[in-house]
Amino acid sequence: MTTHLGVMLLYAAAIAVVFGTLLRDDTPSQVRLGLRIFLGLVIGAYVVGWIMYVAFA
Amino acid sequence: MTAPARSGARADRSPAAPARPGPAATVVAAWLVPGAGHVLQGQSRKAAVFAVTLVAMFVLGLAFGGRLFALQPGDPLVFLAALAEWAVLAPRGVAMLAGAGRGDVVAITYEYGNAFLIASGLLNMLVALDARDLASGRKAR
């Protein structure tokens, strides 16, 4: 779990859980927001990573 | 002549509702232990999620070799990182007393560890502010 990907997934999951719980009050909404935040962080990291790789390779 | 009732959630509280601590006590509790502010405001489920997640982030940060920064006003970035880490007082204090958090700068996960430690503190600031809003009636329960 100490790979870059593993740590990133852990970090994104923790952030998503806290913000989902903080910003919504009912469980379905919390899960939906948490999933959106998690996917946004992971996909965003991939996109930014590829942009940096292509731009600076 | 009575004063008009304030609008918002606080005005909706019935006399039978249990007395809750005020905003200041709630923020202090939330600062001490992640989730404690929400426990005081009667939101135990949210409190459990915050406690487990934020303490886990802090412990993971230490396990990844992150550093517990000292408050050094002469170094702004280190100072801000230290402030963030002190925003989770109980875990920060326990780790300091246990001698953890020396920082393993050659570990591949060192920066990740710092990110986890700092993020746990910053998130706890938001959690404490949310608890304060519940206590002051600015946010409905």
N, CA and C atoms of all chains as a GROMACS GRO file, in nm:
protein
  594
    1MET      N    1   0.083  -0.121   0.000
    1MET     CA    2   0.000   0.000   0.000
    1MET      C    3   0.086   0.126   0.000
    2THR      N    4   0.217   0.111  -0.003
    2THR     CA    5   0.303   0.230  -0.003
    2THR      C    6   0.348   0.267  -0.145
    3THR      N    7   0.277   0.216  -0.246
    3THR     CA    8   0.302   0.263  -0.381
    3THR      C    9   0.237   0.400  -0.398
    4HIS      N   10   0.279   0.472  -0.500
    4HIS     CA   11   0.217   0.602  -0.527
    4HIS      C   12   0.066   0.588  -0.544
    5LEU      N   13   0.026   0.486  -0.622
    5LEU     CA   14  -0.117   0.467  -0.648
    5LEU      C   15  -0.191   0.432  -0.519
    6GLY      N   16  -0.132   0.342  -0.440
    6GLY     CA   17  -0.198   0.301  -0.316
    6GLY      C   18  -0.217   0.416  -0.219
    7VAL      N   19  -0.114   0.498  -0.204
    7VAL     CA   20  -0.124   0.611  -0.112
    7VAL      C   21  -0.224   0.713  -0.163
    8MET      N   22  -0.225   0.733  -0.295
    8MET     CA   23  -0.319   0.828  -0.353
    8MET      C   24  -0.463   0.781  -0.331
    9LEU      N   25  -0.488   0.651  -0.348
    9LEU     CA   26  -0.622   0.599  -0.327
    9LEU      C   27  -0.665   0.614  -0.180
   10LEU      N   28  -0.572   0.587  -0.088
   10LEU     CA   29  -0.602   0.604   0.055
   10LEU      C   30  -0.637   0.749   0.087
   11TYR      N   31  -0.554   0.838   0.035
   11TYR     CA   32  -0.574   0.982   0.061
   11TYR      C   33  -0.708   1.028   0.005
   12ALA      N   34  -0.736   0.989  -0.120
   12ALA     CA   35  -0.862   1.030  -0.182
   12ALA      C   36  -0.981   0.973  -0.106
   13ALA      N   37  -0.969   0.849  -0.059
   13ALA     CA   38  -1.079   0.787   0.015
   13ALA      C   39  -1.104   0.862   0.146
   14ALA      N   40  -0.998   0.897   0.217
   14ALA     CA   41  -1.014   0.967   0.346
   14ALA      C   42  -1.078   1.104   0.324
   15ILE      N   43  -1.030   1.177   0.224
   15ILE     CA   44  -1.086   1.310   0.195
   15ILE      C   45  -1.234   1.298   0.158
   16ALA      N   46  -1.264   1.197   0.074
   16ALA     CA   47  -1.402   1.179   0.028
   16ALA      C   48  -1.495   1.145   0.144
   17VAL      N   49  -1.449   1.060   0.234
   17VAL     CA   50  -1.533   1.022   0.349
   17VAL      C   51  -1.563   1.144   0.436
   18VAL      N   52  -1.460   1.223   0.465
   18VAL     CA   53  -1.481   1.339   0.554
   18VAL      C   54  -1.573   1.443   0.489
   19PHE      N   55  -1.546   1.478   0.362
   19PHE     CA   56  -1.629   1.580   0.298
   19PHE      C   57  -1.771   1.530   0.272
   20GLY      N   58  -1.785   1.403   0.234
   20GLY     CA   59  -1.919   1.348   0.213
   20GLY      C   60  -2.000   1.353   0.341
   21THR      N   61  -1.938   1.319   0.454
   21THR     CA   62  -2.008   1.320   0.582
   21THR      C   63  -2.036   1.462   0.628
   22LEU      N   64  -1.942   1.551   0.600
   22LEU     CA   65  -1.953   1.689   0.649
   22LEU      C   66  -2.061   1.768   0.575
   23LEU      N   67  -2.070   1.746   0.445
   23LEU     CA   68  -2.152   1.835   0.362
   23LEU      C   69  -2.292   1.783   0.335
   24ARG      N   70  -2.322   1.659   0.370
   24ARG     CA   71  -2.456   1.604   0.350
   24ARG      C   72  -2.505   1.542   0.480
   25ASP      N   73  -2.637   1.530   0.493
   25ASP     CA   74  -2.691   1.480   0.620
   25ASP      C   75  -2.748   1.339   0.611
   26ASP      N   76  -2.800   1.300   0.494
   26ASP     CA   77  -2.855   1.164   0.486
   26ASP      C   78  -2.755   1.072   0.415
   27THR      N   79  -2.760   0.946   0.454
   27THR     CA   80  -2.658   0.851   0.409
   27THR      C   81  -2.647   0.838   0.257
   28PRO      N   82  -2.758   0.823   0.182
   28PRO     CA   83  -2.743   0.811   0.035
   28PRO      C   84  -2.671   0.932  -0.026
   29SER      N   85  -2.706   1.051   0.021
   29SER     CA   86  -2.640   1.171  -0.033
   29SER      C   87  -2.492   1.174   0.005
   30GLN      N   88  -2.463   1.130   0.127
   30GLN     CA   89  -2.322   1.126   0.171
   30GLN      C   90  -2.241   1.031   0.084
   31VAL      N   91  -2.300   0.915   0.055
   31VAL     CA   92  -2.229   0.816  -0.029
   31VAL      C   93  -2.209   0.870  -0.170
   32ARG      N   94  -2.314   0.930  -0.225
   32ARG     CA   95  -2.302   0.984  -0.361
   32ARG      C   96  -2.195   1.092  -0.369
   33LEU      N   97  -2.198   1.186  -0.274
   33LEU     CA   98  -2.098   1.294  -0.277
   33LEU      C   99  -1.958   1.238  -0.253
   34GLY      N  100  -1.946   1.143  -0.160
   34GLY     CA  101  -1.816   1.083  -0.135
   34GLY      C  102  -1.759   1.015  -0.258
   35LEU      N  103  -1.844   0.942  -0.329
   35LEU     CA  104  -1.798   0.875  -0.451
   35LEU      C  105  -1.756   0.976  -0.557
   36ARG      N  106  -1.834   1.085  -0.570
   36ARG     CA  107  -1.799   1.187  -0.669
   36ARG      C  108  -1.664   1.251  -0.634
   37ILE      N  109  -1.642   1.280  -0.508
   37ILE     CA  110  -1.515   1.341  -0.467
   37ILE      C  111  -1.401   1.243  -0.489
   38PHE      N  112  -1.422   1.118  -0.451
   38PHE     CA  113  -1.318   1.017  -0.468
   38PHE      C  114  -1.280   1.002  -0.617
   39LEU      N  115  -1.381   0.986  -0.702
   39LEU     CA  116  -1.353   0.970  -0.844
   39LEU      C  117  -1.290   1.096  -0.902
   40GLY      N  118  -1.336   1.211  -0.857
   40GLY     CA  119  -1.278   1.337  -0.906
   40GLY      C  120  -1.131   1.349  -0.871
   41LEU      N  121  -1.096   1.311  -0.749
   41LEU     CA  122  -0.956   1.319  -0.708
   41LEU      C  123  -0.869   1.220  -0.785
   42VAL      N  124  -0.918   1.096  -0.799
   42VAL     CA  125  -0.837   0.993  -0.865
   42VAL      C  126  -0.823   1.023  -1.014
   43ILE      N  127  -0.936   1.053  -1.079
   43ILE     CA  128  -0.931   1.082  -1.223
   43ILE      C  129  -0.850   1.210  -1.247
   44GLY      N  130  -0.870   1.310  -1.161
   44GLY     CA  131  -0.794   1.434  -1.174
   44GLY      C  132  -0.645   1.411  -1.162
   45ALA      N  133  -0.607   1.324  -1.068
   45ALA     CA  134  -0.464   1.295  -1.050
   45ALA      C  135  -0.408   1.228  -1.175
   46TYR      N  136  -0.486   1.134  -1.233
   46TYR     CA  137  -0.440   1.068  -1.356
   46TYR      C  138  -0.425   1.169  -1.470
   47VAL      N  139  -0.524   1.254  -1.486
   47VAL     CA  140  -0.522   1.352  -1.596
   47VAL      C  141  -0.403   1.446  -1.579
   48VAL      N  142  -0.387   1.502  -1.460
   48VAL     CA  143  -0.276   1.595  -1.436
   48VAL      C  144  -0.142   1.523  -1.451
   49GLY      N  145  -0.137   1.398  -1.404
   49GLY     CA  146  -0.014   1.321  -1.418
   49GLY      C  147   0.025   1.299  -1.564
   50TRP      N  148  -0.076   1.263  -1.646
   50TRP     CA  149  -0.047   1.242  -1.788
   50TRP      C  150  -0.010   1.374  -1.856
   51ILE      N  151  -0.075   1.482  -1.819
   51ILE     CA  152  -0.041   1.612  -1.878
   51ILE      C  153   0.104   1.647  -1.846
   52MET      N  154   0.144   1.626  -1.722
   52MET     CA  155   0.283   1.657  -1.682
   52MET      C  156   0.379   1.566  -1.756
   53TYR      N  157   0.340   1.437  -1.770
   53TYR     CA  158   0.427   1.340  -1.836
   53TYR      C  159   0.450   1.379  -1.982
   54VAL      N  160   0.341   1.414  -2.050
   54VAL     CA  161   0.351   1.450  -2.192
   54VAL      C  162   0.422   1.585  -2.209
   55ALA      N  163   0.390   1.680  -2.122
   55ALA     CA  164   0.444   1.814  -2.139
   55ALA      C  165   0.592   1.824  -2.104
   56PHE      N  166   0.634   1.746  -2.006
   56PHE     CA  167   0.772   1.762  -1.957
   56PHE      C  168   0.862   1.643  -1.988
   57ALA      N  169   0.811   1.545  -2.064
   57ALA     CA  170   0.894   1.427  -2.094
   57ALA      C  171   1.007   1.466  -2.190
   58MET      N  172  -4.340   4.341   2.683
   58MET     CA  173  -4.318   4.317   2.540
   58MET      C  174  -4.199   4.224   2.525
   59THR      N  175  -4.220   4.122   2.449
   59THR     CA  176  -4.112   4.024   2.432
   59THR      C  177  -4.036   4.050   2.303
   60ALA      N  178  -3.911   4.010   2.304
   60ALA     CA  179  -3.828   4.028   2.184
   60ALA      C  180  -3.874   3.930   2.077
   61PRO      N  181  -3.868   3.970   1.949
   61PRO     CA  182  -3.908   3.878   1.843
   61PRO      C  183  -3.812   3.760   1.837
   62ALA      N  184  -3.869   3.646   1.804
   62ALA     CA  185  -3.787   3.524   1.792
   62ALA      C  186  -3.693   3.536   1.674
   63ARG      N  187  -3.569   3.488   1.694
   63ARG     CA  188  -3.473   3.488   1.584
   63ARG      C  189  -3.510   3.381   1.484
   64SER      N  190  -3.487   3.411   1.358
   64SER     CA  191  -3.512   3.308   1.257
   64SER      C  192  -3.399   3.208   1.260
   65GLY      N  193  -3.422   3.091   1.202
   65GLY     CA  194  -3.317   2.989   1.196
   65GLY      C  195  -3.348   2.874   1.287
   66ALA      N  196  -3.254   2.777   1.290
   66ALA     CA  197  -3.278   2.653   1.362
   66ALA      C  198  -3.289   2.675   1.512
   67ARG      N  199  -3.212   2.772   1.566
   67ARG     CA  200  -3.210   2.790   1.711
   67ARG      C  201  -3.350   2.826   1.761
   68ALA      N  202  -3.423   2.905   1.681
   68ALA     CA  203  -3.556   2.947   1.723
   68ALA      C  204  -3.653   2.830   1.725
   69ASP      N  205  -3.620   2.722   1.651
   69ASP     CA  206  -3.711   2.609   1.643
   69ASP      C  207  -3.694   2.512   1.760
   70ARG      N  208  -3.593   2.531   1.842
   70ARG     CA  209  -3.572   2.436   1.951
   70ARG      C  210  -3.685   2.443   2.052
   71SER      N  211  -3.736   2.330   2.086
   71SER     CA  212  -3.842   2.326   2.185
   71SER      C  213  -3.779   2.328   2.323
   72PRO      N  214  -3.856   2.368   2.424
   72PRO     CA  215  -3.801   2.371   2.561
   72PRO      C  216  -3.760   2.233   2.609
   73ALA      N  217  -3.818   2.127   2.549
   73ALA     CA  218  -3.786   1.992   2.594
   73ALA      C  219  -3.655   1.940   2.535
   74ALA      N  220  -3.600   2.011   2.436
   74ALA     CA  221  -3.476   1.966   2.373
   74ALA      C  222  -3.363   1.968   2.476
   75PRO      N  223  -3.274   1.866   2.471
   75PRO     CA  224  -3.165   1.864   2.569
   75PRO      C  225  -3.071   1.982   2.550
   76ALA      N  226  -3.020   2.032   2.662
   76ALA     CA  227  -2.928   2.145   2.656
   76ALA      C  228  -2.796   2.099   2.597
   77ARG      N  229  -2.745   2.176   2.504
   77ARG     CA  230  -2.618   2.144   2.439
   77ARG      C  231  -2.515   2.250   2.478
   78PRO      N  232  -2.389   2.210   2.480
   78PRO     CA  233  -2.284   2.310   2.508
   78PRO      C  234  -2.281   2.419   2.403
   79GLY      N  235  -2.229   2.533   2.439
   79GLY     CA  236  -2.223   2.646   2.349
   79GLY      C  237  -2.113   2.630   2.245
   80PRO      N  238  -2.106   2.728   2.153
   80PRO     CA  239  -2.008   2.718   2.044
   80PRO      C  240  -1.864   2.708   2.092
   81ALA      N  241  -1.826   2.786   2.193
   81ALA     CA  242  -1.686   2.785   2.237
   81ALA      C  243  -1.646   2.648   2.292
   82ALA      N  244  -1.728   2.593   2.380
   82ALA     CA  245  -1.697   2.461   2.436
   82ALA      C  246  -1.695   2.354   2.327
   83THR      N  247  -1.785   2.368   2.230
   83THR     CA  248  -1.792   2.270   2.121
   83THR      C  249  -1.665   2.274   2.036
   84VAL      N  250  -1.619   2.395   2.005
   84VAL     CA  251  -1.498   2.408   1.923
   84VAL      C  252  -1.377   2.353   1.998
   85VAL      N  253  -1.368   2.382   2.128
   85VAL     CA  254  -1.254   2.332   2.206
   85VAL      C  255  -1.255   2.178   2.208
   86ALA      N  256  -1.374   2.120   2.228
   86ALA     CA  257  -1.383   1.974   2.230
   86ALA      C  258  -1.344   1.915   2.094
   87ALA      N  259  -1.392   1.979   1.987
   87ALA     CA  260  -1.361   1.930   1.853
   87ALA      C  261  -1.212   1.943   1.823
   88TRP      N  262  -1.151   2.047   1.877
   88TRP     CA  263  -1.007   2.066   1.857
   88TRP      C  264  -0.928   1.959   1.934
   89LEU      N  265  -0.975   1.928   2.053
   89LEU     CA  266  -0.905   1.828   2.135
   89LEU      C  267  -0.911   1.690   2.070
   90VAL      N  268  -1.030   1.647   2.038
   90VAL     CA  269  -1.050   1.512   1.983
   90VAL      C  270  -1.139   1.522   1.860
   91PRO      N  271  -1.095   1.473   1.745
   91PRO     CA  272  -1.179   1.478   1.626
   91PRO      C  273  -1.314   1.411   1.651
   92GLY      N  274  -1.421   1.482   1.620
   92GLY     CA  275  -1.556   1.427   1.636
   92GLY      C  276  -1.620   1.459   1.769
   93ALA      N  277  -1.544   1.504   1.868
   93ALA     CA  278  -1.601   1.530   2.000
   93ALA      C  279  -1.703   1.643   1.995
   94GLY      N  280  -1.682   1.740   1.911
   94GLY     CA  281  -1.777   1.850   1.899
   94GLY      C  282  -1.912   1.802   1.849
   95HIS      N  283  -1.910   1.710   1.754
   95HIS     CA  284  -2.037   1.657   1.703
   95HIS      C  285  -2.105   1.568   1.805
   96VAL      N  286  -2.028   1.498   1.888
   96VAL     CA  287  -2.088   1.421   1.998
   96VAL      C  288  -2.164   1.514   2.091
   97LEU      N  289  -2.102   1.627   2.125
   97LEU     CA  290  -2.168   1.722   2.214
   97LEU      C  291  -2.296   1.778   2.153
   98GLN      N  292  -2.299   1.784   2.020
   98GLN     CA  293  -2.418   1.838   1.952
   98GLN      C  294  -2.516   1.729   1.912
   99GLY      N  295  -2.493   1.608   1.961
   99GLY     CA  296  -2.590   1.500   1.938
   99GLY      C  297  -2.580   1.432   1.804
  100GLN      N  298  -2.467   1.447   1.734
  100GLN     CA  299  -2.452   1.382   1.605
  100GLN      C  300  -2.343   1.275   1.616
  101SER      N  301  -2.378   1.168   1.683
  101SER     CA  302  -2.279   1.065   1.716
  101SER      C  303  -2.230   0.990   1.593
  102ARG      N  304  -2.318   0.969   1.496
  102ARG     CA  305  -2.276   0.892   1.378
  102ARG      C  306  -2.170   0.969   1.299
  103LYS      N  307  -2.196   1.098   1.276
  103LYS     CA  308  -2.096   1.179   1.207
  103LYS      C  309  -1.967   1.185   1.290
  104ALA      N  310  -1.984   1.197   1.422
  104ALA     CA  311  -1.866   1.205   1.509
  104ALA      C  312  -1.779   1.081   1.496
  105ALA      N  313  -1.843   0.964   1.489
  105ALA     CA  314  -1.766   0.840   1.477
  105ALA      C  315  -1.688   0.837   1.345
  106VAL      N  316  -1.754   0.881   1.238
  106VAL     CA  317  -1.686   0.883   1.107
  106VAL      C  318  -1.566   0.976   1.111
  107PHE      N  319  -1.585   1.096   1.169
  107PHE     CA  320  -1.474   1.192   1.175
  107PHE      C  321  -1.361   1.138   1.263
  108ALA      N  322  -1.396   1.081   1.377
  108ALA     CA  323  -1.293   1.032   1.469
  108ALA      C  324  -1.210   0.923   1.403
  109VAL      N  325  -1.278   0.825   1.344
  109VAL     CA  326  -1.206   0.712   1.284
  109VAL      C  327  -1.119   0.760   1.166
  110THR      N  328  -1.179   0.840   1.078
  110THR     CA  329  -1.108   0.881   0.957
  110THR      C  330  -0.990   0.972   0.989
  111LEU      N  331  -1.012   1.072   1.072
  111LEU     CA  332  -0.905   1.169   1.097
  111LEU      C  333  -0.792   1.110   1.181
  112VAL      N  334  -0.827   1.028   1.280
  112VAL     CA  335  -0.721   0.965   1.358
  112VAL      C  336  -0.644   0.864   1.270
  113ALA      N  337  -0.717   0.793   1.184
  113ALA     CA  338  -0.649   0.699   1.092
  113ALA      C  339  -0.554   0.774   0.999
  114MET      N  340  -0.598   0.890   0.949
  114MET     CA  341  -0.509   0.970   0.863
  114MET      C  342  -0.384   1.012   0.940
  115PHE      N  343  -0.403   1.052   1.065
  115PHE     CA  344  -0.288   1.097   1.145
  115PHE      C  345  -0.191   0.981   1.169
  116VAL      N  346  -0.246   0.865   1.205
  116VAL     CA  347  -0.161   0.748   1.231
  116VAL      C  348  -0.090   0.704   1.103
  117LEU      N  349  -0.162   0.705   0.992
  117LEU     CA  350  -0.100   0.669   0.865
  117LEU      C  351   0.013   0.766   0.831
  118GLY      N  352  -0.009   0.894   0.858
  118GLY     CA  353   0.096   0.992   0.833
  118GLY      C  354   0.223   0.961   0.911
  119LEU      N  355   0.204   0.922   1.036
  119LEU     CA  356   0.322   0.884   1.116
  119LEU      C  357   0.385   0.756   1.062
  120ALA      N  358   0.299   0.659   1.024
  120ALA     CA  359   0.351   0.532   0.974
  120ALA      C  360   0.427   0.550   0.843
  121PHE      N  361   0.388   0.651   0.765
  121PHE     CA  362   0.457   0.678   0.638
  121PHE      C  363   0.587   0.755   0.659
  122GLY      N  364   0.620   0.786   0.783
  122GLY     CA  365   0.745   0.856   0.809
  122GLY      C  366   0.734   1.006   0.811
  123GLY      N  367   0.610   1.057   0.824
  123GLY     CA  368   0.591   1.203   0.828
  123GLY      C  369   0.649   1.264   0.955
  124ARG      N  370   0.666   1.395   0.950
  124ARG     CA  371   0.729   1.466   1.062
  124ARG      C  372   0.627   1.552   1.136
  125LEU      N  373   0.641   1.554   1.268
  125LEU     CA  374   0.564   1.649   1.350
  125LEU      C  375   0.646   1.776   1.359
  126PHE      N  376   0.604   1.877   1.286
  126PHE     CA  377   0.682   2.000   1.275
  126PHE      C  378   0.670   2.084   1.402
  127ALA      N  379   0.778   2.153   1.435
  127ALA     CA  380   0.776   2.247   1.547
  127ALA      C  381   0.727   2.383   1.498
  128LEU      N  382   0.669   2.460   1.589
  128LEU     CA  383   0.620   2.594   1.554
  128LEU      C  384   0.740   2.688   1.542
  129GLN      N  385   0.782   2.714   1.420
  129GLN     CA  386   0.897   2.800   1.395
  129GLN      C  387   0.851   2.921   1.313
  130PRO      N  388   0.825   3.034   1.380
  130PRO     CA  389   0.775   3.152   1.306
  130PRO      C  390   0.872   3.200   1.198
  131GLY      N  391   0.998   3.169   1.210
  131GLY     CA  392   1.095   3.213   1.110
  131GLY      C  393   1.085   3.139   0.978
  132ASP      N  394   1.017   3.027   0.978
  132ASP     CA  395   1.003   2.946   0.856
  132ASP      C  396   0.854   2.931   0.828
  133PRO      N  397   0.798   3.020   0.742
  133PRO     CA  398   0.651   3.026   0.728
  133PRO      C  399   0.586   2.893   0.690
  134LEU      N  400   0.646   2.820   0.596
  134LEU     CA  401   0.581   2.695   0.553
  134LEU      C  402   0.581   2.590   0.663
  135VAL      N  403   0.693   2.581   0.734
  135VAL     CA  404   0.699   2.487   0.847
  135VAL      C  405   0.602   2.530   0.957
  136PHE      N  406   0.592   2.661   0.978
  136PHE     CA  407   0.501   2.714   1.080
  136PHE      C  408   0.356   2.677   1.047
  137LEU      N  409   0.318   2.695   0.919
  137LEU     CA  410   0.181   2.662   0.879
  137LEU      C  411   0.155   2.511   0.890
  138ALA      N  412   0.255   2.431   0.853
  138ALA     CA  413   0.239   2.286   0.866
  138ALA      C  414   0.222   2.246   1.012
  139ALA      N  415   0.300   2.310   1.099
  139ALA     CA  416   0.289   2.280   1.243
  139ALA      C  417   0.152   2.322   1.296
  140LEU      N  418   0.103   2.439   1.252
  140LEU     CA  419  -0.030   2.483   1.295
  140LEU      C  420  -0.136   2.381   1.256
  141ALA      N  421  -0.127   2.333   1.132
  141ALA     CA  422  -0.225   2.234   1.085
  141ALA      C  423  -0.217   2.108   1.170
  142GLU      N  424  -0.096   2.063   1.200
  142GLU     CA  425  -0.082   1.940   1.278
  142GLU      C  426  -0.134   1.957   1.421
  143TRP      N  427  -0.121   2.079   1.476
  143TRP     CA  428  -0.172   2.103   1.611
  143TRP      C  429  -0.324   2.115   1.613
  144ALA      N  430  -0.388   2.114   1.497
  144ALA     CA  431  -0.534   2.122   1.494
  144ALA      C  432  -0.600   1.991   1.533
  145VAL      N  433  -0.523   1.886   1.549
  145VAL     CA  434  -0.575   1.762   1.609
  145VAL      C  435  -0.494   1.741   1.737
  146LEU      N  436  -0.539   1.805   1.842
  146LEU     CA  437  -0.455   1.819   1.961
  146LEU      C  438  -0.422   1.686   2.029
  147ALA      N  439  -0.522   1.604   2.055
  147ALA     CA  440  -0.497   1.481   2.131
  147ALA      C  441  -0.403   1.385   2.056
  148PRO      N  442  -0.431   1.352   1.929
  148PRO     CA  443  -0.337   1.265   1.858
  148PRO      C  444  -0.196   1.327   1.848
  149ARG      N  445  -0.192   1.460   1.826
  149ARG     CA  446  -0.062   1.528   1.814
  149ARG      C  447   0.014   1.520   1.946
  150GLY      N  448  -0.058   1.542   2.055
  150GLY     CA  449   0.007   1.537   2.186
  150GLY      C  450   0.054   1.398   2.222
  151VAL      N  451  -0.030   1.298   2.196
  151VAL     CA  452   0.008   1.160   2.226
  151VAL      C  453   0.130   1.119   2.144
  152ALA      N  454   0.128   1.154   2.016
  152ALA     CA  455   0.241   1.118   1.930
  152ALA      C  456   0.369   1.185   1.977
  153MET      N  457   0.356   1.311   2.018
  153MET     CA  458   0.475   1.383   2.066
  153MET      C  459   0.529   1.318   2.193
  154LEU      N  460   0.439   1.284   2.286
  154LEU     CA  461   0.483   1.222   2.411
  154LEU      C  462   0.543   1.084   2.386
  155ALA      N  463   0.495   1.016   2.283
  155ALA     CA  464   0.546   0.882   2.251
  155ALA      C  465   0.676   0.889   2.172
  156GLY      N  466   0.718   1.008   2.136
  156GLY     CA  467   0.843   1.022   2.061
  156GLY      C  468   0.829   0.988   1.913
  157ALA      N  469   0.704   0.985   1.864
  157ALA     CA  470   0.683   0.956   1.721
  157ALA      C  471   0.694   1.086   1.641
  158GLY      N  472   0.698   1.069   1.508
  158GLY     CA  473   0.696   1.184   1.420
  158GLY      C  474   0.828   1.256   1.403
  159ARG      N  475   0.938   1.181   1.415
  159ARG     CA  476   1.068   1.245   1.393
  159ARG      C  477   1.090   1.274   1.244
  160GLY      N  478   1.020   1.200   1.159
  160GLY     CA  479   1.033   1.223   1.015
  160GLY      C  480   1.148   1.145   0.956
  161ASP      N  481   1.114   1.059   0.861
  161ASP     CA  482   1.215   0.978   0.794
  161ASP      C  483   1.233   1.034   0.653
  162VAL      N  484   1.325   1.131   0.640
  162VAL     CA  485   1.333   1.207   0.514
  162VAL      C  486   1.380   1.123   0.396
  163VAL      N  487   1.440   1.008   0.420
  163VAL     CA  488   1.484   0.926   0.308
  163VAL      C  489   1.378   0.823   0.269
  164ALA      N  490   1.270   0.814   0.346
  164ALA     CA  491   1.163   0.721   0.311
  164ALA      C  492   1.089   0.771   0.188
  165ILE      N  493   1.050   0.677   0.101
  165ILE     CA  494   0.982   0.717  -0.022
  165ILE      C  495   0.845   0.779   0.009
  166THR      N  496   0.793   0.746   0.127
  166THR     CA  497   0.660   0.796   0.165
  166THR      C  498   0.666   0.917   0.258
  167TYR      N  499   0.785   0.977   0.274
  167TYR     CA  500   0.799   1.089   0.369
  167TYR      C  501   0.703   1.204   0.338
  168GLU      N  502   0.700   1.248   0.214
  168GLU     CA  503   0.612   1.360   0.179
  168GLU      C  504   0.465   1.322   0.189
  169TYR      N  505   0.437   1.195   0.155
  169TYR     CA  506   0.298   1.149   0.171
  169TYR      C  507   0.259   1.153   0.318
  170GLY      N  508   0.352   1.112   0.403
  170GLY     CA  509   0.324   1.115   0.546
  170GLY      C  510   0.292   1.256   0.594
  171ASN      N  511   0.372   1.352   0.549
  171ASN     CA  512   0.345   1.491   0.585
  171ASN      C  513   0.209   1.536   0.532
  172ALA      N  514   0.176   1.494   0.410
  172ALA     CA  515   0.046   1.531   0.352
  172ALA      C  516  -0.069   1.476   0.436
  173PHE      N  517  -0.056   1.353   0.481
  173PHE     CA  518  -0.161   1.294   0.563
  173PHE      C  519  -0.173   1.367   0.698
  174LEU      N  520  -0.059   1.396   0.761
  174LEU     CA  521  -0.061   1.464   0.891
  174LEU      C  522  -0.124   1.602   0.880
  175ILE      N  523  -0.080   1.678   0.779
  175ILE     CA  524  -0.131   1.814   0.762
  175ILE      C  525  -0.279   1.813   0.723
  176ALA      N  526  -0.315   1.722   0.633
  176ALA     CA  527  -0.456   1.717   0.588
  176ALA      C  528  -0.549   1.678   0.702
  177SER      N  529  -0.503   1.589   0.790
  177SER     CA  530  -0.590   1.551   0.902
  177SER      C  531  -0.620   1.672   0.991
  178GLY      N  532  -0.519   1.756   1.011
  178GLY     CA  533  -0.541   1.876   1.090
  178GLY      C  534  -0.632   1.976   1.021
  179LEU      N  535  -0.608   1.998   0.892
  179LEU     CA  536  -0.691   2.094   0.818
  179LEU      C  537  -0.836   2.047   0.813
  180LEU      N  538  -0.855   1.917   0.791
  180LEU     CA  539  -0.992   1.865   0.789
  180LEU      C  540  -1.058   1.880   0.926
  181ASN      N  541  -0.979   1.860   1.033
  181ASN     CA  542  -1.039   1.875   1.166
  181ASN      C  543  -1.079   2.020   1.193
  182MET      N  544  -1.008   2.117   1.132
  182MET     CA  545  -1.051   2.257   1.145
  182MET      C  546  -1.191   2.274   1.085
  183LEU      N  547  -1.213   2.214   0.966
  183LEU     CA  548  -1.345   2.224   0.904
  183LEU      C  549  -1.451   2.155   0.988
  184VAL      N  550  -1.415   2.039   1.044
  184VAL     CA  551  -1.509   1.964   1.128
  184VAL      C  552  -1.543   2.047   1.252
  185ALA      N  553  -1.445   2.113   1.311
  185ALA     CA  554  -1.470   2.196   1.430
  185ALA      C  555  -1.560   2.314   1.395
  186LEU      N  556  -1.538   2.375   1.278
  186LEU     CA  557  -1.624   2.486   1.236
  186LEU      C  558  -1.767   2.439   1.213
  187ASP      N  559  -1.782   2.320   1.157
  187ASP     CA  560  -1.916   2.264   1.135
  187ASP      C  561  -1.986   2.242   1.270
  188ALA      N  562  -1.910   2.189   1.367
  188ALA     CA  563  -1.968   2.168   1.501
  188ALA      C  564  -2.007   2.301   1.564
  189ARG      N  565  -1.924   2.403   1.542
  189ARG     CA  566  -1.957   2.535   1.595
  189ARG      C  567  -2.087   2.589   1.534
  190ASP      N  568  -2.103   2.569   1.402
  190ASP     CA  569  -2.226   2.614   1.337
  190ASP      C  570  -2.348   2.541   1.392
  191LEU      N  571  -2.332   2.412   1.424
  191LEU     CA  572  -2.443   2.338   1.485
  191LEU      C  573  -2.476   2.397   1.622
  192ALA      N  574  -2.370   2.428   1.699
  192ALA     CA  575  -2.390   2.479   1.835
  192ALA      C  576  -2.454   2.617   1.835
  193SER      N  577  -2.418   2.698   1.736
  193SER     CA  578  -2.470   2.836   1.735
  193SER      C  579  -2.605   2.846   1.665
  194GLY      N  580  -2.648   2.737   1.603
  194GLY     CA  581  -2.777   2.740   1.534
  194GLY      C  582  -2.769   2.789   1.392
  195ARG      N  583  -2.648   2.815   1.343
  195ARG     CA  584  -2.635   2.860   1.203
  195ARG      C  585  -2.659   2.746   1.105
  196LYS      N  586  -2.646   2.622   1.156
  196LYS     CA  587  -2.672   2.507   1.071
  196LYS      C  588  -2.776   2.420   1.139
  197ALA      N  589  -2.875   2.378   1.062
  197ALA     CA  590  -2.981   2.295   1.119
  197ALA      C  591  -2.928   2.157   1.151
  198ARG      N  592  -2.984   2.097   1.256
  198ARG     CA  593  -2.940   1.962   1.295
  198ARG      C  594  -2.998   1.858   1.202
   0.00000   0.00000   0.00000
